């Protein structure tokens, strides 16, 4: 999603995403109901490894977290 980082989420069209991905609008909209949903899915996927790592650190930490 360097396209979004380089040009900004608002200025990037679905057409630009489709061109960069090499797919079709139909395929994008089959999986995502909007550009916003696509961005959220990307961010969730991007952050998942960090969230897993943070959970492991919290689980392995000593002490009372309350």
PQR file with spaces between the fields and no chain letter, atoms N, CA, C, O and H, PARSE charges and radii, in Angstrom:
ATOM       1  N    UNK     1       0.801   -1.192    0.000 -0.4000 1.5000
ATOM       2  CA   UNK     1       0.000    0.000    0.000 -0.0000 2.0000
ATOM       3  C    UNK     1       0.849    1.264    0.000  0.5500 1.7000
ATOM       4  O    UNK     1       0.451    2.301    0.530 -0.5500 1.4000
ATOM       5  N    UNK     2       2.004    1.156   -0.593 -0.4000 1.5000
ATOM       6  CA   UNK     2       2.847    2.341   -0.718 -0.0000 2.0000
ATOM       7  C    UNK     2       2.146    3.425   -1.530  0.5500 1.7000
ATOM       8  O    UNK     2       2.478    4.606   -1.421 -0.5500 1.4000
ATOM       9  H    UNK     2       2.327    0.314   -1.024  0.4000 1.0000
ATOM      10  N    UNK     3       1.190    3.021   -2.330 -0.4000 1.5000
ATOM      11  CA   UNK     3       0.406    3.983   -3.090 -0.0000 2.0000
ATOM      12  C    UNK     3      -0.304    4.952   -2.141  0.5500 1.7000
ATOM      13  O    UNK     3      -0.282    6.164   -2.360 -0.5500 1.4000
ATOM      14  H    UNK     3       0.920    2.062   -2.418  0.4000 1.0000
ATOM      15  N    UNK     4      -0.920    4.430   -1.109 -0.4000 1.5000
ATOM      16  CA   UNK     4      -1.604    5.273   -0.128 -0.0000 2.0000
ATOM      17  C    UNK     4      -0.621    6.151    0.637  0.5500 1.7000
ATOM      18  O    UNK     4      -0.892    7.327    0.877 -0.5500 1.4000
ATOM      19  H    UNK     4      -0.937    3.446   -0.932  0.4000 1.0000
ATOM      20  N    UNK     5       0.508    5.587    1.015 -0.4000 1.5000
ATOM      21  CA   UNK     5       1.511    6.366    1.747 -0.0000 2.0000
ATOM      22  C    UNK     5       2.102    7.469    0.872  0.5500 1.7000
ATOM      23  O    UNK     5       2.349    8.578    1.347 -0.5500 1.4000
ATOM      24  H    UNK     5       0.728    4.632    0.820  0.4000 1.0000
ATOM      25  N    UNK     6       2.325    7.170   -0.381 -0.4000 1.5000
ATOM      26  CA   UNK     6       2.951    8.134   -1.273 -0.0000 2.0000
ATOM      27  C    UNK     6       2.029    9.271   -1.691  0.5500 1.7000
ATOM      28  O    UNK     6       2.468   10.414   -1.818 -0.5500 1.4000
ATOM      29  H    UNK     6       2.125    6.270   -0.767  0.4000 1.0000
ATOM      30  N    UNK     7       0.751    8.960   -1.903 -0.4000 1.5000
ATOM      31  CA   UNK     7      -0.172    9.952   -2.440 -0.0000 2.0000
ATOM      32  C    UNK     7      -1.288   10.333   -1.471  0.5500 1.7000
ATOM      33  O    UNK     7      -2.001   11.312   -1.691 -0.5500 1.4000
ATOM      34  H    UNK     7       0.394    8.032   -1.800  0.4000 1.0000
ATOM      35  N    UNK     8      -1.434    9.562   -0.407 -0.4000 1.5000
ATOM      36  CA   UNK     8      -2.506    9.825    0.553 -0.0000 2.0000
ATOM      37  C    UNK     8      -3.747    9.013    0.227  0.5500 1.7000
ATOM      38  O    UNK     8      -4.095    8.830   -0.939 -0.5500 1.4000
ATOM      39  H    UNK     8      -0.855    8.767   -0.228  0.4000 1.0000
ATOM      40  N    UNK     9      -4.404    8.534    1.257 -0.4000 1.5000
ATOM      41  CA   UNK     9      -5.568    7.666    1.085 -0.0000 2.0000
ATOM      42  C    UNK     9      -6.667    8.368    0.292  0.5500 1.7000
ATOM      43  O    UNK     9      -7.265    7.769   -0.602 -0.5500 1.4000
ATOM      44  H    UNK     9      -4.121    8.683    2.205  0.4000 1.0000
ATOM      45  N    UNK    10      -6.936    9.626    0.611 -0.4000 1.5000
ATOM      46  CA   UNK    10      -8.033   10.330   -0.070 -0.0000 2.0000
ATOM      47  C    UNK    10      -7.773   10.544   -1.555  0.5500 1.7000
ATOM      48  O    UNK    10      -8.705   10.500   -2.358 -0.5500 1.4000
ATOM      49  H    UNK    10      -6.450   10.112    1.337  0.4000 1.0000
ATOM      50  N    UNK    11      -6.538   10.773   -1.923 -0.4000 1.5000
ATOM      51  CA   UNK    11      -6.263   11.103   -3.324 -0.0000 2.0000
ATOM      52  C    UNK    11      -6.096    9.876   -4.216  0.5500 1.7000
ATOM      53  O    UNK    11      -6.089   10.012   -5.439 -0.5500 1.4000
ATOM      54  H    UNK    11      -5.781   10.809   -1.271  0.4000 1.0000
ATOM      55  N    UNK    12      -5.963    8.694   -3.644 -0.4000 1.5000
ATOM      56  CA   UNK    12      -5.787    7.477   -4.443 -0.0000 2.0000
ATOM      57  C    UNK    12      -7.159    6.896   -4.773  0.5500 1.7000
ATOM      58  O    UNK    12      -7.963    6.627   -3.880 -0.5500 1.4000
ATOM      59  H    UNK    12      -5.969    8.583   -2.650  0.4000 1.0000
ATOM      60  N    UNK    13      -7.411    6.708   -6.044 -0.4000 1.5000
ATOM      61  CA   UNK    13      -8.693    6.139   -6.479 -0.0000 2.0000
ATOM      62  C    UNK    13      -8.642    4.612   -6.478  0.5500 1.7000
ATOM      63  O    UNK    13      -7.573    4.003   -6.467 -0.5500 1.4000
ATOM      64  H    UNK    13      -6.758    6.926   -6.770  0.4000 1.0000
ATOM      65  N    UNK    14      -9.817    4.027   -6.491 -0.4000 1.5000
ATOM      66  CA   UNK    14      -9.891    2.569   -6.621 -0.0000 2.0000
ATOM      67  C    UNK    14      -9.279    2.149   -7.959  0.5500 1.7000
ATOM      68  O    UNK    14      -8.650    1.094   -8.049 -0.5500 1.4000
ATOM      69  H    UNK    14     -10.686    4.523   -6.500  0.4000 1.0000
ATOM      70  N    UNK    15      -9.458    2.957   -8.978 -0.4000 1.5000
ATOM      71  CA   UNK    15      -8.843    2.647  -10.275 -0.0000 2.0000
ATOM      72  C    UNK    15      -7.327    2.535  -10.147  0.5500 1.7000
ATOM      73  O    UNK    15      -6.718    1.647  -10.743 -0.5500 1.4000
ATOM      74  H    UNK    15      -9.968    3.814   -8.904  0.4000 1.0000
ATOM      75  N    UNK    16      -6.717    3.429   -9.373 -0.4000 1.5000
ATOM      76  CA   UNK    16      -5.268    3.376   -9.165 -0.0000 2.0000
ATOM      77  C    UNK    16      -4.875    2.127   -8.388  0.5500 1.7000
ATOM      78  O    UNK    16      -3.849    1.511   -8.678 -0.5500 1.4000
ATOM      79  H    UNK    16      -7.212    4.150   -8.889  0.4000 1.0000
ATOM      80  N    UNK    17      -5.682    1.752   -7.408 -0.4000 1.5000
ATOM      81  CA   UNK    17      -5.410    0.535   -6.628 -0.0000 2.0000
ATOM      82  C    UNK    17      -5.489   -0.685   -7.546  0.5500 1.7000
ATOM      83  O    UNK    17      -4.620   -1.555   -7.507 -0.5500 1.4000
ATOM      84  H    UNK    17      -6.515    2.253   -7.172  0.4000 1.0000
ATOM      85  N    UNK    18      -6.531   -0.740   -8.366 -0.4000 1.5000
ATOM      86  CA   UNK    18      -6.711   -1.859   -9.293 -0.0000 2.0000
ATOM      87  C    UNK    18      -5.538   -1.947  -10.263  0.5500 1.7000
ATOM      88  O    UNK    18      -5.012   -3.030  -10.519 -0.5500 1.4000
ATOM      89  H    UNK    18      -7.237   -0.033   -8.397  0.4000 1.0000
ATOM      90  N    UNK    19      -5.131   -0.796  -10.801 -0.4000 1.5000
ATOM      91  CA   UNK    19      -4.003   -0.788  -11.734 -0.0000 2.0000
ATOM      92  C    UNK    19      -2.731   -1.287  -11.066  0.5500 1.7000
ATOM      93  O    UNK    19      -1.997   -2.093  -11.639 -0.5500 1.4000
ATOM      94  H    UNK    19      -5.558    0.084  -10.593  0.4000 1.0000
ATOM      95  N    UNK    20      -2.471   -0.808   -9.858 -0.4000 1.5000
ATOM      96  CA   UNK    20      -1.265   -1.212   -9.129 -0.0000 2.0000
ATOM      97  C    UNK    20      -1.310   -2.699   -8.777  0.5500 1.7000
ATOM      98  O    UNK    20      -0.292   -3.387   -8.851 -0.5500 1.4000
ATOM      99  H    UNK    20      -3.067   -0.153   -9.393  0.4000 1.0000
ATOM     100  N    UNK    21      -2.487   -3.193   -8.396 -0.4000 1.5000
ATOM     101  CA   UNK    21      -2.636   -4.593   -7.987 -0.0000 2.0000
ATOM     102  C    UNK    21      -2.715   -5.540   -9.176  0.5500 1.7000
ATOM     103  O    UNK    21      -2.466   -6.739   -9.043 -0.5500 1.4000
ATOM     104  H    UNK    21      -3.314   -2.634   -8.336  0.4000 1.0000
ATOM     105  N    UNK    22      -3.065   -4.995  -10.346 -0.4000 1.5000
ATOM     106  CA   UNK    22      -3.183   -5.847  -11.518 -0.0000 2.0000
ATOM     107  C    UNK    22      -4.453   -6.682  -11.521  0.5500 1.7000
ATOM     108  O    UNK    22      -4.492   -7.758  -12.118 -0.5500 1.4000
ATOM     109  H    UNK    22      -3.267   -4.021  -10.454  0.4000 1.0000
ATOM     110  N    UNK    23      -5.488   -6.193  -10.859 -0.4000 1.5000
ATOM     111  CA   UNK    23      -6.751   -6.926  -10.804 -0.0000 2.0000
ATOM     112  C    UNK    23      -7.855   -6.170  -11.510  0.5500 1.7000
ATOM     113  O    UNK    23      -7.621   -5.452  -12.482 -0.5500 1.4000
ATOM     114  H    UNK    23      -5.456   -5.319  -10.373  0.4000 1.0000
ATOM     115  N    UNK    24      -9.063   -6.347  -11.002 -0.4000 1.5000
ATOM     116  CA   UNK    24     -10.221   -5.652  -11.546 -0.0000 2.0000
ATOM     117  C    UNK    24     -11.009   -5.015  -10.407  0.5500 1.7000
ATOM     118  O    UNK    24     -10.891   -5.419   -9.250 -0.5500 1.4000
ATOM     119  H    UNK    24      -9.253   -6.931  -10.213  0.4000 1.0000
ATOM     120  N    UNK    25     -11.814   -4.013  -10.755 -0.4000 1.5000
ATOM     121  CA   UNK    25     -12.680   -3.397   -9.746 -0.0000 2.0000
ATOM     122  C    UNK    25     -13.629   -4.434   -9.160  0.5500 1.7000
ATOM     123  O    UNK    25     -13.898   -4.441   -7.959 -0.5500 1.4000
ATOM     124  H    UNK    25     -11.909   -3.685  -11.695  0.4000 1.0000
ATOM     125  N    UNK    26     -14.119   -5.290  -10.008 -0.4000 1.5000
ATOM     126  CA   UNK    26     -15.056   -6.322   -9.554 -0.0000 2.0000
ATOM     127  C    UNK    26     -14.423   -7.177   -8.453  0.5500 1.7000
ATOM     128  O    UNK    26     -15.074   -7.496   -7.458 -0.5500 1.4000
ATOM     129  H    UNK    26     -13.901   -5.284  -10.983  0.4000 1.0000
ATOM     130  N    UNK    27     -13.166   -7.543   -8.635 -0.4000 1.5000
ATOM     131  CA   UNK    27     -12.471   -8.356   -7.635 -0.0000 2.0000
ATOM     132  C    UNK    27     -12.284   -7.582   -6.336  0.5500 1.7000
ATOM     133  O    UNK    27     -12.509   -8.120   -5.252 -0.5500 1.4000
ATOM     134  H    UNK    27     -12.638   -7.285   -9.443  0.4000 1.0000
ATOM     135  N    UNK    28     -11.875   -6.322   -6.442 -0.4000 1.5000
ATOM     136  CA   UNK    28     -11.688   -5.501   -5.240 -0.0000 2.0000
ATOM     137  C    UNK    28     -12.992   -5.399   -4.475  0.5500 1.7000
ATOM     138  O    UNK    28     -13.026   -5.612   -3.263 -0.5500 1.4000
ATOM     139  H    UNK    28     -11.692   -5.885   -7.323  0.4000 1.0000
ATOM     140  N    UNK    29     -14.085   -5.069   -5.190 -0.4000 1.5000
ATOM     141  CA   UNK    29     -15.373   -4.884   -4.525 -0.0000 2.0000
ATOM     142  C    UNK    29     -16.016   -6.197   -4.090  0.5500 1.7000
ATOM     143  O    UNK    29     -16.930   -6.189   -3.266 -0.5500 1.4000
ATOM     144  H    UNK    29     -14.058   -4.896   -6.174  0.4000 1.0000
ATOM     145  N    UNK    30     -15.557   -7.315   -4.625 -0.4000 1.5000
ATOM     146  CA   UNK    30     -16.008   -8.616   -4.132 -0.0000 2.0000
ATOM     147  C    UNK    30     -15.491   -8.834   -2.714  0.5500 1.7000
ATOM     148  O    UNK    30     -16.191   -9.377   -1.860 -0.5500 1.4000
ATOM     149  H    UNK    30     -14.814   -7.321   -5.294  0.4000 1.0000
ATOM     150  N    UNK    31     -14.261   -8.405   -2.479 -0.4000 1.5000
ATOM     151  CA   UNK    31     -13.621   -8.621   -1.182 -0.0000 2.0000
ATOM     152  C    UNK    31     -13.817   -7.467   -0.208  0.5500 1.7000
ATOM     153  O    UNK    31     -13.817   -7.683    1.004 -0.5500 1.4000
ATOM     154  H    UNK    31     -13.692   -7.964   -3.173  0.4000 1.0000
ATOM     155  N    UNK    32     -13.984   -6.253   -0.707 -0.4000 1.5000
ATOM     156  CA   UNK    32     -14.092   -5.063    0.143 -0.0000 2.0000
ATOM     157  C    UNK    32     -15.241   -4.196   -0.361  0.5500 1.7000
ATOM     158  O    UNK    32     -15.347   -3.933   -1.559 -0.5500 1.4000
ATOM     159  H    UNK    32     -13.985   -6.077   -1.691  0.4000 1.0000
ATOM     160  N    UNK    33     -16.095   -3.757    0.548 -0.4000 1.5000
ATOM     161  CA   UNK    33     -17.260   -2.965    0.134 -0.0000 2.0000
ATOM     162  C    UNK    33     -16.905   -1.516   -0.185  0.5500 1.7000
ATOM     163  O    UNK    33     -17.702   -0.803   -0.796 -0.5500 1.4000
ATOM     164  H    UNK    33     -16.009   -3.971    1.521  0.4000 1.0000
ATOM     165  N    UNK    34     -15.719   -1.079    0.223 -0.4000 1.5000
ATOM     166  CA   UNK    34     -15.308    0.306   -0.027 -0.0000 2.0000
ATOM     167  C    UNK    34     -13.796    0.418    0.059  0.5500 1.7000
ATOM     168  O    UNK    34     -13.113   -0.501    0.512 -0.5500 1.4000
ATOM     169  H    UNK    34     -15.072   -1.658    0.719  0.4000 1.0000
ATOM     170  N    UNK    35     -13.289    1.552   -0.380 -0.4000 1.5000
ATOM     171  CA   UNK    35     -11.853    1.817   -0.256 -0.0000 2.0000
ATOM     172  C    UNK    35     -11.471    1.870    1.222  0.5500 1.7000
ATOM     173  O    UNK    35     -10.404    1.400    1.614 -0.5500 1.4000
ATOM     174  H    UNK    35     -13.843    2.298   -0.748  0.4000 1.0000
ATOM     175  N    UNK    36     -12.350    2.446    2.032 -0.4000 1.5000
ATOM     176  CA   UNK    36     -12.086    2.513    3.467 -0.0000 2.0000
ATOM     177  C    UNK    36     -11.934    1.136    4.090  0.5500 1.7000
ATOM     178  O    UNK    36     -11.057    0.923    4.927 -0.5500 1.4000
ATOM     179  H    UNK    36     -13.218    2.829    1.713  0.4000 1.0000
ATOM     180  N    UNK    37     -12.783    0.202    3.684 -0.4000 1.5000
ATOM     181  CA   UNK    37     -12.687   -1.165    4.201 -0.0000 2.0000
ATOM     182  C    UNK    37     -11.378   -1.821    3.766  0.5500 1.7000
ATOM     183  O    UNK    37     -10.771   -2.571    4.529 -0.5500 1.4000
ATOM     184  H    UNK    37     -13.495    0.375    3.003  0.4000 1.0000
ATOM     185  N    UNK    38     -10.953   -1.539    2.555 -0.4000 1.5000
ATOM     186  CA   UNK    38      -9.663   -2.049    2.055 -0.0000 2.0000
ATOM     187  C    UNK    38      -8.514   -1.513    2.904  0.5500 1.7000
ATOM     188  O    UNK    38      -7.618   -2.265    3.285 -0.5500 1.4000
ATOM     189  H    UNK    38     -11.446   -0.929    1.934  0.4000 1.0000
ATOM     190  N    UNK    39      -8.537   -0.225    3.196 -0.4000 1.5000
ATOM     191  CA   UNK    39      -7.485    0.393    4.010 -0.0000 2.0000
ATOM     192  C    UNK    39      -7.472   -0.201    5.413  0.5500 1.7000
ATOM     193  O    UNK    39      -6.403   -0.496    5.948 -0.5500 1.4000
ATOM     194  H    UNK    39      -9.265    0.387    2.886  0.4000 1.0000
ATOM     195  N    UNK    40      -8.641   -0.379    6.013 -0.4000 1.5000
ATOM     196  CA   UNK    40      -8.726   -0.968    7.361 -0.0000 2.0000
ATOM     197  C    UNK    40      -8.163   -2.383    7.357  0.5500 1.7000
ATOM     198  O    UNK    40      -7.424   -2.756    8.268 -0.5500 1.4000
ATOM     199  H    UNK    40      -9.509   -0.140    5.578  0.4000 1.0000
ATOM     200  N    UNK    41      -8.503   -3.174    6.345 -0.4000 1.5000
ATOM     201  CA   UNK    41      -7.985   -4.544    6.254 -0.0000 2.0000
ATOM     202  C    UNK    41      -6.464   -4.541    6.129  0.5500 1.7000
ATOM     203  O    UNK    41      -5.784   -5.351    6.760 -0.5500 1.4000
ATOM     204  H    UNK    41      -9.103   -2.871    5.605  0.4000 1.0000
ATOM     205  N    UNK    42      -5.939   -3.642    5.325 -0.4000 1.5000
ATOM     206  CA   UNK    42      -4.487   -3.536    5.188 -0.0000 2.0000
ATOM     207  C    UNK    42      -3.829   -3.176    6.512  0.5500 1.7000
ATOM     208  O    UNK    42      -2.837   -3.792    6.902 -0.5500 1.4000
ATOM     209  H    UNK    42      -6.491   -2.984    4.813  0.4000 1.0000
ATOM     210  N    UNK    43      -4.375   -2.182    7.204 -0.4000 1.5000
ATOM     211  CA   UNK    43      -3.790   -1.751    8.478 -0.0000 2.0000
ATOM     212  C    UNK    43      -3.881   -2.853    9.526  0.5500 1.7000
ATOM     213  O    UNK    43      -2.942   -3.063   10.294 -0.5500 1.4000
ATOM     214  H    UNK    43      -5.181   -1.682    6.888  0.4000 1.0000
ATOM     215  N    UNK    44      -5.009   -3.556    9.558 -0.4000 1.5000
ATOM     216  CA   UNK    44      -5.142   -4.682   10.499 -0.0000 2.0000
ATOM     217  C    UNK    44      -4.084   -5.738   10.215  0.5500 1.7000
ATOM     218  O    UNK    44      -3.445   -6.243   11.139 -0.5500 1.4000
ATOM     219  H    UNK    44      -5.772   -3.385    8.935  0.4000 1.0000
ATOM     220  N    UNK    45      -3.897   -6.074    8.944 -0.4000 1.5000
ATOM     221  CA   UNK    45      -2.913   -7.088    8.566 -0.0000 2.0000
ATOM     222  C    UNK    45      -1.490   -6.615    8.857  0.5500 1.7000
ATOM     223  O    UNK    45      -0.646   -7.392    9.303 -0.5500 1.4000
ATOM     224  H    UNK    45      -4.416   -5.665    8.195  0.4000 1.0000
ATOM     225  N    UNK    46      -1.234   -5.331    8.600 -0.4000 1.5000
ATOM     226  CA   UNK    46       0.090   -4.762    8.846 -0.0000 2.0000
ATOM     227  C    UNK    46       0.432   -4.783   10.328  0.5500 1.7000
ATOM     228  O    UNK    46       1.582   -5.024   10.694 -0.5500 1.4000
ATOM     229  H    UNK    46      -1.920   -4.700    8.238  0.4000 1.0000
ATOM     230  N    UNK    47      -0.550   -4.533   11.181 -0.4000 1.5000
ATOM     231  CA   UNK    47      -0.306   -4.438   12.623 -0.0000 2.0000
ATOM     232  C    UNK    47      -0.331   -5.780   13.344  0.5500 1.7000
ATOM     233  O    UNK    47       0.137   -5.874   14.479 -0.5500 1.4000
ATOM     234  H    UNK    47      -1.485   -4.336   10.884  0.4000 1.0000
ATOM     235  N    UNK    48      -0.863   -6.811   12.716 -0.4000 1.5000
ATOM     236  CA   UNK    48      -1.022   -8.107   13.383 -0.0000 2.0000
ATOM     237  C    UNK    48       0.272   -8.664   13.969  0.5500 1.7000
ATOM     238  O    UNK    48       0.259   -9.090   15.124 -0.5500 1.4000
ATOM     239  H    UNK    48      -1.243   -6.735   11.794  0.4000 1.0000
ATOM     240  N    UNK    49       1.390   -8.684   13.238 -0.4000 1.5000
ATOM     241  CA   UNK    49       2.622   -9.223   13.846 -0.0000 2.0000
ATOM     242  C    UNK    49       3.028   -8.475   15.125  0.5500 1.7000
ATOM     243  O    UNK    49       3.476   -9.098   16.088 -0.5500 1.4000
ATOM     244  H    UNK    49       1.400   -8.338   12.300  0.4000 1.0000
ATOM     245  N    UNK    50       2.876   -7.157   15.138 -0.4000 1.5000
ATOM     246  CA   UNK    50       3.203   -6.393   16.354 -0.0000 2.0000
ATOM     247  C    UNK    50       2.258   -6.728   17.491  0.5500 1.7000
ATOM     248  O    UNK    50       2.695   -6.864   18.633 -0.5500 1.4000
ATOM     249  H    UNK    50       2.513   -6.650   14.356  0.4000 1.0000
ATOM     250  N    UNK    51       0.979   -6.864   17.205 -0.4000 1.5000
ATOM     251  CA   UNK    51       0.009   -7.189   18.248 -0.0000 2.0000
ATOM     252  C    UNK    51       0.291   -8.560   18.855  0.5500 1.7000
ATOM     253  O    UNK    51       0.165   -8.752   20.064 -0.5500 1.4000
ATOM     254  H    UNK    51       0.624   -6.753   16.277  0.4000 1.0000
ATOM     255  N    UNK    52       0.673   -9.506   18.004 -0.4000 1.5000
ATOM     256  CA   UNK    52       1.035  -10.844   18.497 -0.0000 2.0000
ATOM     257  C    UNK    52       2.269  -10.762   19.389  0.5500 1.7000
ATOM     258  O    UNK    52       2.322  -11.399   20.442 -0.5500 1.4000
ATOM     259  H    UNK    52       0.776   -9.349   17.022  0.4000 1.0000
ATOM     260  N    UNK    53       3.253   -9.985   18.972 -0.4000 1.5000
ATOM     261  CA   UNK    53       4.466   -9.812   19.770 -0.0000 2.0000
ATOM     262  C    UNK    53       4.160   -9.140   21.105  0.5500 1.7000
ATOM     263  O    UNK    53       4.656   -9.575   22.144 -0.5500 1.4000
ATOM     264  H    UNK    53       3.210   -9.468   18.117  0.4000 1.0000
ATOM     265  N    UNK    54       3.351   -8.086   21.085 -0.4000 1.5000
ATOM     266  CA   UNK    54       2.976   -7.413   22.333 -0.0000 2.0000
ATOM     267  C    UNK    54       2.254   -8.363   23.276  0.5500 1.7000
ATOM     268  O    UNK    54       2.517   -8.357   24.478 -0.5500 1.4000
ATOM     269  H    UNK    54       2.949   -7.733   20.240  0.4000 1.0000
ATOM     270  N    UNK    55       1.346   -9.181   22.748 -0.4000 1.5000
ATOM     271  CA   UNK    55       0.621  -10.141   23.582 -0.0000 2.0000
ATOM     272  C    UNK    55       1.590  -11.118   24.228  0.5500 1.7000
ATOM     273  O    UNK    55       1.462  -11.437   25.410 -0.5500 1.4000
ATOM     274  H    UNK    55       1.131   -9.186   21.772  0.4000 1.0000
ATOM     275  N    UNK    56       2.563  -11.594   23.450 -0.4000 1.5000
ATOM     276  CA   UNK    56       3.541  -12.523   24.013 -0.0000 2.0000
ATOM     277  C    UNK    56       4.339  -11.859   25.127  0.5500 1.7000
ATOM     278  O    UNK    56       4.570  -12.471   26.170 -0.5500 1.4000
ATOM     279  H    UNK    56       2.667  -11.335   22.490  0.4000 1.0000
ATOM     280  N    UNK    57       4.768  -10.606   24.918 -0.4000 1.5000
ATOM     281  CA   UNK    57       5.518   -9.886   25.957 -0.0000 2.0000
ATOM     282  C    UNK    57       4.685   -9.715   27.220  0.5500 1.7000
ATOM     283  O    UNK    57       5.185   -9.909   28.328 -0.5500 1.4000
ATOM     284  H    UNK    57       4.580  -10.109   24.070  0.4000 1.0000
ATOM     285  N    UNK    58       3.417   -9.354   27.056 -0.4000 1.5000
ATOM     286  CA   UNK    58       2.549   -9.190   28.226 -0.0000 2.0000
ATOM     287  C    UNK    58       2.350  -10.517   28.939  0.5500 1.7000
ATOM     288  O    UNK    58       2.379  -10.575   30.168 -0.5500 1.4000
ATOM     289  H    UNK    58       3.011   -9.196   26.156  0.4000 1.0000
ATOM     290  N    UNK    59       2.146  -11.594   28.164 -0.4000 1.5000
ATOM     291  CA   UNK    59       1.934  -12.914   28.757 -0.0000 2.0000
ATOM     292  C    UNK    59       3.176  -13.394   29.510  0.5500 1.7000
ATOM     293  O    UNK    59       3.065  -14.093   30.517 -0.5500 1.4000
ATOM     294  H    UNK    59       2.122  -11.547   27.165  0.4000 1.0000
ATOM     295  N    UNK    60       4.356  -13.015   29.019 -0.4000 1.5000
ATOM     296  CA   UNK    60       5.606  -13.468   29.629 -0.0000 2.0000
ATOM     297  C    UNK    60       6.095  -12.553   30.747  0.5500 1.7000
ATOM     298  O    UNK    60       7.026  -12.903   31.473 -0.5500 1.4000
ATOM     299  H    UNK    60       4.447  -12.447   28.201  0.4000 1.0000
ATOM     300  N    UNK    61       5.479  -11.398   30.886 -0.4000 1.5000
ATOM     301  CA   UNK    61       5.948  -10.444   31.894 -0.0000 2.0000
ATOM     302  C    UNK    61       5.538  -10.888   33.287  0.5500 1.7000
ATOM     303  O    UNK    61       4.540  -11.581   33.482 -0.5500 1.4000
ATOM     304  H    UNK    61       4.724  -11.114   30.296  0.4000 1.0000
ATOM     305  N    UNK    62       6.335  -10.468   34.234 -0.4000 1.5000
ATOM     306  CA   UNK    62       6.033  -10.761   35.633 -0.0000 2.0000
ATOM     307  C    UNK    62       5.355   -9.547   36.248  0.5500 1.7000
ATOM     308  O    UNK    62       5.501   -8.422   35.770 -0.5500 1.4000
ATOM     309  H    UNK    62       7.146   -9.905   34.076  0.4000 1.0000
ATOM     310  N    UNK    63       4.632   -9.793   37.289 -0.4000 1.5000
ATOM     311  CA   UNK    63       4.007   -8.694   38.002 -0.0000 2.0000
ATOM     312  C    UNK    63       2.530   -8.592   37.713  0.5500 1.7000
ATOM     313  O    UNK    63       1.980   -9.274   36.849 -0.5500 1.4000
ATOM     314  H    UNK    63       4.514  -10.707   37.677  0.4000 1.0000
ATOM     315  N    UNK    64       1.912   -7.708   38.475 -0.4000 1.5000
ATOM     316  CA   UNK    64       0.467   -7.504   38.380 -0.0000 2.0000
ATOM     317  C    UNK    64       0.203   -6.330   37.433  0.5500 1.7000
ATOM     318  O    UNK    64       0.687   -5.221   37.663 -0.5500 1.4000
ATOM     319  H    UNK    64       2.360   -7.154   39.177  0.4000 1.0000
ATOM     320  N    UNK    65      -0.550   -6.571   36.389 -0.4000 1.5000
ATOM     321  CA   UNK    65      -0.843   -5.521   35.421 -0.0000 2.0000
ATOM     322  C    UNK    65      -2.132   -4.764   35.755  0.5500 1.7000
ATOM     323  O    UNK    65      -2.539   -3.884   34.996 -0.5500 1.4000
ATOM     324  H    UNK    65      -0.944   -7.472   36.202  0.4000 1.0000
ATOM     325  N    UNK    66      -2.769   -5.088   36.857 -0.4000 1.5000
ATOM     326  CA   UNK    66      -4.027   -4.404   37.188 -0.0000 2.0000
ATOM     327  C    UNK    66      -3.808   -3.147   37.990  0.5500 1.7000
ATOM     328  O    UNK    66      -4.770   -2.464   38.342 -0.5500 1.4000
ATOM     329  H    UNK    66      -2.439   -5.803   37.473  0.4000 1.0000
